[in-house]
Amino acid sequence: MRRLRERGAPQEWIDDAVADAVLGRALIPTVFQATGGVHDGLAARVLSWARR
């Protein structure tokens, strides 16, 4: 939301983005995080998850 507001997006776009995020989280509850700027294994973890 913050990035959309900073870019001057209309509230309707922000509301749509939030609604989409809610639906997406309901469909795919798995969260992948890369903390500390280390992304070496992130793609491999996502690919492994997708292949399941």
N, C-alpha and C positions, 0 to 999 in steps of 0.2 A: 504494500500500500504506500509506504513512504516514498519509494522510487517513482511510482506513478504520480503521486502528488507533487514531488519535486520537479517532474517533467511537465506539470500543468495539465495532466489528464482530467477530463471531466469526471464528475462524481459517478456518473452512470458507468463509465469504463471501470472505475475502481470497484463499484458494487458488483459488476459482472466478473471481474477478476477474483474477488473474494468468493463469490458463489462457485466459480470454477474450481478454486482451490479446495473448497469444502467437498465438492463432488470427487475430485481427484484423490483426496486423502481417504475418502470412504472406499474408493475402488482399489487403491494401492496404498495400504497403510505402512508399508516398509519405507523407512527413512535411511538414506545413505548420507553419512557426514564425513567430510574431510576436515580435520581440525589441525590447527597449527601450520597450515600451508602445505602439509604433506599429502600429496595426491597420488602417490605411487601405486597404491593398491586399489584405489577407488574404482577405476574402470574394470578391473578384474572382479571385484565384488559385485558390481552391477551386472556384468555379463553372467557371472555364476548364478545370480538371483534370477535373471531373465531366462536362463536355460532350464531352470527347475520347472 
